[in-house]
Every structure is written in structure tokens, then in C-alpha cells.
Amino acid sequence: MNCHEAAARVYEYLDRELTPEVALEIERHLEACPACYDHFEFQRAFLELLARRGAAIRAPEELRRRVEELLHKDQARRNTAE
Amino acid sequence: MDSSADEKRRSFEAEALPHLDAVYRFARSLTRDAQRAEDLAQEAMLKAYRSWHQYRPGTNARAWLLTIVRNTFINQYRRQQHEGTSVDLGEMESYTAFPEVQERDPEGKFFDRIVDEEVLRAIEELPEEFREVVVLSDLEDLSYAEIAELLGVPVGTVKSRLFRARQALQRKLYEYAVEMGYIKARAK
């Protein structure tokens, strides 16, 4: 595997979407190629940033309260109908 | 008395409610508006509750809920908006910020200085096809196969959209970091 082929699969590799055989080929290339190794680590840092920043976005408490109230009402209505 | 309705509510609270943050995040990325996102999330959760008998236990409840969010959005919200925000996804050039930072910050430490709101804003600026795959993969951790099923597109499409979406997002965030002085632009 060359640098170009490795770079084309960087996200599939980091997302663990490759077959074990192809993932192993990538790892062999990364061991032999410091530039690609650094590039892969950079992309990993980028994806970790997205996951971390994404997790910081939470449903507002008011929404949580409204949803719970809705479920309660919906259930009460159905219980009455039964 | 313990009715089947009580049982349903308990199982919904245990398996679906913990994904409310994910439902809200996805709604937020689709509507790009906090208030509309709340309305969409609320409506989708109520729909999910009413069709909870269709959920197959043991499958990914988060993916199931996010499918309902998207269907609700398409049916009720997008109709009010103009269509045609779709871009030709094939036309976008390949990009990675790595060559720009390779010598000064190869580990991408400048990413750590970018605040939550800025990341969210950059995601919201992406075309819808890109926004969806980034949120579903990077924020909600769905597999390519799960995203493909949710969007009704082939896995190969998910793969290529995700690749381009991340490149576009990386470019935005890199440019923002340069603008803010978190990292200096490479000397020409």
C-alpha cells in the first residue's frame, strides 16, 4: 500500500470500517511511513474534537421536562380509553 | 394495577429517553435553529412513543429514534423551506489541513482551542447532505451501515459524503483557527 492509497482510507480506518486484512495493510504502511502516521494521528485528533464538542450539546432541561410530561399525558389518555 | 401501558412507558423511558440528547442534536443540525429543534425533537419523541411497539429490542434504539427525527423533519418541516439547498457533492475539491500544519502542529493541538459553539456553527454551515452524515457518524457514532439504512442510500455514498463532509468541516475549522490566531497561516 502506498501513501495515496492509505490517505484515501484514513477515515474508514479510524471509523473501524475496514476488513481486518486491509486495516493490517494500513498499519504496516503507518509503521514504515512517519508522514502518514502523523497524518492519521492528526485526523484522529480532528474526529475526537468533533465527538467531544458534539457531546457538549445537550437537550435543554425544558425539553426533557416537556417530553416526560407528554408521555405521561399520552399514557393517561390511553389508560382512560382502555 | 400494572397495565401494558405502564410497561410500555417504563421500557420507553429506559431505552429511548436516554437518547434525547442525540435526538435534540440531530434535530438541531437539521433545523439549524434551537427553538425549531426543540419542537422537532418533542414531536419525534411523541411519535416514537406511539410506535414503540415497532421497535425491535436489541437493535440500535438511537438509530431508530434518529430515523423518526429525520422522517418527521422531511414530512413537516422541510416542506416549508425551499428545496434546492443541495450542492453538487462531486464538485468539491479534496482538502486536508494537515499539510498546512504538518511542521508546526502535527498533532492538531489547535483544535483544542476551538470552542463548542464554533464547531456547531461550522457543522450548521455545511450543506444538508454533509451535515447529516457528520452528525450521525461523528456525534452519534453510528456505523456506515446504520447511516446508509437511515438515509436510504448505499454505504458507498455514506463513505464518500462523510469523507468530503469532514474535509469541508476541517477546512472551516482550520480557517477559523487561523483567523482567531490559534495557529499562524503557513508563509506563502
Interface residues (C-beta under 8 A of the other chain):
Chain A: A7 Y11 E12 D15 E17 A35 D38 H39 E41 F42 Q43 A45 F46 L47 L49 L50 A51 R53 G54 A55 A56 I57 R58 A59 P60 E62 L63 R64 R66 V67 E68 L70 L71 H72 D74 Q75 R78 N79 E82
Chain B: S3 A5 D6 K8 R9 F12 E13 L17 L20 D21 V23 Y24 R25 R28 A34 E38 A41 Q42 M45 L46 Y49 R50 T96 A97 F98 V101 Q102 P106 E107 G108 K109 F111 D112 I114 D116 V119 L120 V134 V135 S137 D138 L139 E140 D141 S143 Y144 K159 L162 F163 R166 L169 Q170 L173
